[in-house]
Amino acid sequence: MKYILDFNSFLIKENKVFSPNIVNSLLKKFKSDNSNIELINKITIFGLFRNSSPFNTYDISTISQNKLDELFEEWYNKTVERLVSIPGNMKGNKDVVTKYLNAYINNISKLNVPKPFSFKNYEETLVDVVNNNGWIKQNKSTAINSITNPISSDVVYDDENITIVKGDTKEKCIMYGNGYTWCISQSDLNYYTTYRVEYKATIYFVLNKNLDISNTERLCVILRYPNDKFAIADKSNSGNRSGGVETAMSGFRYVESQLPWLKDMEHYFPYKNVTAYEKKYAKFTKEAYFYDDLGGWIKRVCTEELKKTDPVDFFRDYIIKNRVYANQIKSLDENMLIQLIETGKTLDNDVLELLPSNLRVRYGNIRLKHRGFDMSAFTLDEIDRVIKNVGDDIINANSTMARDLILSTKNTEKKNHIKNILFTENIELNRNNYKQFIYGTSPDLQLKEIYNKIIPDFEKKSYSSQEIMKAITNDVDKYNFFIDFAIHNIDDMNDFSDYVCLIRNNDLKLDACKKCFDISKHDLSQYKVADTMSNIFMMLYEGNRTKFLDYMKPDLLNIKMHETFAITLIKSYKILNDRYSVIRHTDEYVDMKINDILPLIIDDKIFDNICKKLLVNSATENEDVYDNVEILKVCSPKLKKIFLLKNPEYTNLLPK
């Protein structure tokens, strides 16, 4: 992927902090210098988050310092608000959020490779970065609750070896399972309500402090289901250690056999019945709402029915079970729209078209790696930004992602724009990116590259037939072009046969079969060649098989062939099969090989001469009568007419 790196486009497209030269140019423009750390931090944040609102609609090289201050303040306030609302360790704690955010802003430029943090994974990209670099002094006011620092009221048991905590809310499961793949601990698509209400699980987190952090059993989830059944989920989150209700086993002895350090501790894992509130909450999250005012309905439900529920949290659970329609988008506030994007669920194009540009780009960043992603709802500029955000190392001419994106995008203009981004005339074509090249390039560039690069490489057998044909199988024009080239340029039938078997155009396939026959007919006595020709022949539909047989007839009378090909031809035509059946039962031809019989039955004149000899005039024996009838069924109409004039008694013996 190539981008023009002049000053302005560099500022817009490079997804990293500005270079020292650019920072100095901006400081000079703002009539400041390197001593203004606050201004430098704002420039750094603009660079790191330039693809996010509100920076994404501005070019820093064209705005004033006052405008930069205004944009930074807007970004800062929205970031604090969003971090406070995200489920997890910092939810609702504005003081902690601001301290971590300020530490990030004031220090991020000191890193060798500064990176923007992700709201979805803020624990790793913000909290861990700040903590690991010692940018904030830990105390009670900044300590974030986690499995190693649980809320005291959640602790069921704690000593120097083991900590057991309750996971009795979705927020706690996210907090205590941070960094693990359990579906009850995800901040986006979270299935806590499903496990708690539908499966009636009581959830506990168990930390074994004696095990290394890399050990799969250091932190486990114990799920107690009804009827005294237990399931375990460890770090692997797979098989019998996935915690699912289908993996639950009867009795706590099962847990003790798997995790011996919990022996005789069943009383710390009491079963809790699902509360009326939890049932009510689950009922509303599963209830599909189709009217325009979805956002208003959610707020009413959370205010009147579920009085202690945050609407954004409720909405996150609601969209796990339900679709959101285009007519409902206007009723959703910004935080709800953000959650709609962050879940990673597939959204219809009519929904995407109504989203703000920055959220559409964010959705693109999340969904681009999924198969079947259609970018028809994106503007050309948004497509540029999404592909740029993902990075050249992931999506390029060699990647299956590029091919899938091009195929999945239905809008022709957007599809061609993606091709222009991913492919240039300077592309280094090789066997690895050939498929993507065929899918992605324009017809003119494709023909040029096929003539200049692919044909020489093909002649050197650098590309296999299967690779090339699979790559162009969805485009008839490209398909036919390449086969046409192959017909006129390939002399080795064994190589070419692979292409013929993959041709979809019936007329072109017939031409290819003729070409195959021409270059292989003198080798048909060899099994491999005969077998290959048989496979090619069977690819033709019946009408073209007859045309192909007529084309081969003159040569089949004079060449030797392996019985494999002879059998294929005879079995493919009823008339040949019937003629063969007649001849092979006669004394004269009974011991003759099938490949020697084929020339005798494929030519009408030769076969008629044989039939004249075989027909018995004035036959009296039943066997002779039977043989005559069978011969008359397959001989030429002329010979049949002559014989019936002499032997009219056969007229009633023949099918009408």
C-alpha positions, -999 to +999 in steps of 0.1 A: +000+000+000+015+034-009+006+067+005+019+102-005+039+113+025+039+151+020+035+172+051-003+174+051-011+138+041+015+126+066-004+144+093-037+128+083-028+093+074+002+081+096-013+064+127+014+075+152+028+105+170+042+133+148+079+132+141+101+157+160+105+178+129+067+182+125+063+189+162+089+217+160+072+231+129+039+232+148+054+247+179+069+274+157+036+280+141+020+283+175+048+307+185+060+284+213+090+261+220+100+228+236+095+242+271+057+242+266+051+206+277+013+210+279+011+220+243+034+192+232+012+167+250-019+180+232-001+177+199+009+141+208-027+132+217-039+147+184-015+125+166-023+093+184-061+098+181-063+116+148-087+090+134-111+095+164-136+123+171-132+152+173-097+152+157-107+132+126-123+161+108-094+185+112-059+189+098-036+201+126-014+220+102-044+243+093-059+250+128-050+276+154-037+269+189-071+280+203-088+254+181-063+227+192-071+236+229-108+234+221-106+200+204-084+185+231-108+196+258-137+180+239-117+148+235-107+147+271-142+152+285-157+126+262-129+101+270-134+105+308-172+101+303-167+070+282-141+053+305-164+059+335-193+041+318-174+011+305-179-021+326-148-031+344-125-020+371-129+018+367-166+019+361-182+048+380-149+059+395-142+093+379-113+102+402-094+070+392-102+075+355-089+111+355-057+101+373-048+074+349-058+094+319-037+124+330-007+101+337-011+087+301-013+121+285+017+135+304+040+105+298+030+086+266+054+106+244+084+092+265+079+057+251+099+045+222+068+035+203+038+055+217+004+039+209-031+051+214-051+032+240-082+012+231-115+017+249-123-020+244-091-031+260-084-002+282-071-024+311-042-035+289-036-005+267-041+023+294-041+009+329-013-016+324+008+009+304+005+035+332+012+010+360+040-009+343+059+023+336+054+037+371+037+069+359+013+069+389+019+064+426-005+037+439-025+045+470-060+037+482-075+064+460-059+050+428-059+013+435-081-005+410-101-035+422-091-068+406-088-105+415-056-096+434-073-066+451-109-077+454-137-057+470-138-068+506-175-076+505-170-100+476-144-121+494-157-155+505-124-169+517-088-155+517-055-168+531-019-168+520-027-195+494-062-191+481-087-163+474-124-170+466-146-142+455-182-139+444-190-132+408-226-122+415-229-093+389-218-088+354-195-060+364-177-082+390-172-110+365-156-085+341-134-071+369-122-104+383-119-121+350-100-093+333-076-105+307-092-140+303-114-152+275-144-163+295-176-149+280-189-138+314-158-115+317-160-097+283-168-060+283-185-062+249-205-093+241-210-105+277-231-136+285-233-133+323-271-129+322-274-161+300-253-182+325-269-166+356-306-166+346-310-191+319-286-217+332-291-207+368-254-207+377-238-193+408-204-180+399-172-178+419-136-169+411-108-188+427-072-176+428-044-200+437-016-176+447+010-204+448+008-210+410+027-190+384+008-164+365+012-185+333-004-216+349-038-224+334-053-231+368-039-201+387-073-184+382-104-205+377-142-199+376-163-224+396-199-225+384-224-242+407-255-252+388-289-266+401-290-302+414-256-299+430-237-299+397-203-281+393-183-269+363-148-254+360-134-229+336-096-224+336-074-202+314-077-225+285-115-220+284-120-252+263-133-287+265-143-298+300-127-267+314-150-242+296-175-240+325-205-247+303-236-263+317-230-293+294-196-300+312-211-299+347-206-329+369-225-340+400-210-333+434-182-311+447-159-342+447-155-335+410-141-301+418-118-316+444-105-342+419-096-315+395-084-288+419-071-306+450-064-274+469-101-269+472-106-301+492-133-298+520-142-263+509-176-269+494-192-247+520-175-216+505-195-222+472-231-220+483-258-221+456-278-189+452-313-189+436-319-165+408-336-135+422-368-119+410-349-089+398-325-110+377-354-128+361-371-096+353-339-081+339-333-111+316-369-110+305-365-074+293-332-080+276-347-108+255-378-088+246-374-075+210-385-039+205-393-028+170-406+007+173-385+039+165-379+050+201-357+021+212-334+044+233-364+060+250-379+026+257-347+014+273-344+044+295-381+040+306-375+003+314-344+011+334-361+039+353-395+024+359-390-014+358-353-020+366-346+009+389-310+002+396-299-005+361-277+017+339-294+021+304-260+016+286-254-016+305-289-028+297-285-019+260-253-039+258-271-070+271-301-062+249-282-063+216-267-097+224-302-111+219-317-086+195-311-067+163-311-029+161-329-015+131-322+016+110-354+033+122-341+031+158-307+046+154-318+082+159-332+073+194-299+060+207-275+084+226-238+084+219-228+060+246-254+035+233-241+039+197-205+033+210-217+000+226-234-010+194-201-007+176-179-022+203-199-055+205-185-063+171-219-076+159-227-074+122-247-043+113-268-039+082-257-013+057-288+008+062-279+010+099-242+019+091-252+047+068-269+065+097-240+063+121-215+092+126-184+089+105-161+082+134-182+053+146-185+039+111-147+039+109-144+023+143-169-004+132-147-009+101-116-013+122-134-040+143-151-059+114-125-057+087-108-089+098-141-108+096-151-126+064-180-112+043-174-075+053-192-052+029-179-016+028-206-003+005-219+020+033-186+037+038-174+069+020-142+066+000-123+086+027-136+063+054-124+032+034-090+048+032-089+054+070-101+019+079-076+001+056-049+024+068-058+017+105-055-020+100-021-017+085-001-029+055+012-059+074-023-073+077-041-063+046-021-062+014-020-078-020-009-111-005-036-114+021-068-134+019-084-105+037-079-083+007-095-108-016-125-113+007-130-076+012-131-070-026-155-099-032-178-089-003-181-052-012-212-050-034-210-014-045-189-012-077-174+022-069-163+012-034-150-021-047-129-004-073-116+021-048-104-007-025-087-023-055-069+010-062-057+012-026-044-024-025-030-028-060-007-005-080+011-009-113+043-014-094+030-045-076+056-072-073+037-101-087+045-136-075+028-170-070+017-160-035-003-129-045-014-141-079-049-149-066-054-115-050-041-099-082-066-117-104-094-107-080-083-071-075-068-056-106-085-038-134-089-056-168-063-035-185-037-039-158-045-076-156-039-082-193-007-062-192+006-082-162-005-115-176+014-109-208+045-093-191+048-114-160+024-143-156+030-159-190+068-161-186+064-175-151+037-199-163+060-213-190+086-219-164+058-237-144+061-213-115+023-214-111+002-245-108-030-249-128-051-253-097-038-220-082-045-200-113-079-215-122-092-212-087-081-176-086-101-166-117-131-189-113-155-161-105-148-140-136-158-155-169-139-129-190-107-135-171-114-172-172-119-173-210-089-150-216-065-173-198-078-205-213-076-189-248-039-181-240-033-216-227-049-232-258-025-214-281+006-215-259+009-248-241+022-279-258+022-303-228-012-320-227-007-332-191-002-297-179-030-282-199-056-309-190-058-294-155-070-261-170-095-278-193-112-295-164-119-262-148-133-243-178-169-232-174-176-219-209-188-249-229-177-238-263-143-229-251-140-261-232-148-280-265-120-260-282-097-269-253-105-306-256-097-305-293-064-289-285-057-315-259-064-343-283-042-328-310-012-326-287-018-360-271-032-383-298+001-399-306+006-408-269-029-423-263-014-457-259+001-446-226-022-451-197-016-417-180-024-398-212-054-419-220-067-415-184-062-377-186-081-375-219-109-396-205-113-372-176-113-342-199-138-359-223-163-366-195-163-329-186-182-321-218-219-320-220-236-345-243-240-323-273-204-313-273-192-349-267-208-358-301-190-329-318-158-339-301-162-375-313-167-363-349-135-343-346-115-373-334-129-399-358-103-395-386-075-400-361-091-428-341-091-450-371-054-449-375-038-445-340-032-469-311-049-461-278-050-475-244-082-494-235-090-468-208-098-441-234-116-467-256-138-477-227-147-441-219-159-434-254-179-466-258-197-461-225-204-425-232-224-432-264-253-456-266-248-462-303-212-472-297-220-493-267-247-512-287-224-517-317-197-530-294-221-554-277-230-568-312-195-573-324-179-587-292-204-616-291-194-628-326-169-656-331-146-634-352-142-606-327-148-622-293-111-622-284-103-588-298-093-561-274-117-532-268-092-506-280-089-525-313-127-528-317-133-491-312-120-481-348-143-507-362-175-494-346-168-456-347-169-453-385-203-460-401-189-474-434-165-498-417-192-509-392-217-515-421-193-537-439-189-558-408-227-560-404-231-572-440-208-601-432-226-609-399-262-608-411-275-643-420-301-643-448-330-667-445-319-676-410-336-706-394-319-709-361-333-689-332-298-677-323-292-664-358-325-647-358-317-630-325-283-619-338-298-605-369-323-584-349-295-570-327-274-561-358-303-544-375-309-522-345-274-506-348-266-507-385-271-479-410-307-472-422-296-480-458-283-515-449-313-522-428-337-513-456-319-536-481-319-565-456-357-561-449-365-561-486-350-596-488-362-607-454-396-590-447-403-614-418-380-593-396-401-562-399-423-572-370-394-582-349-378-548-348-389-520-325-411-494-342 
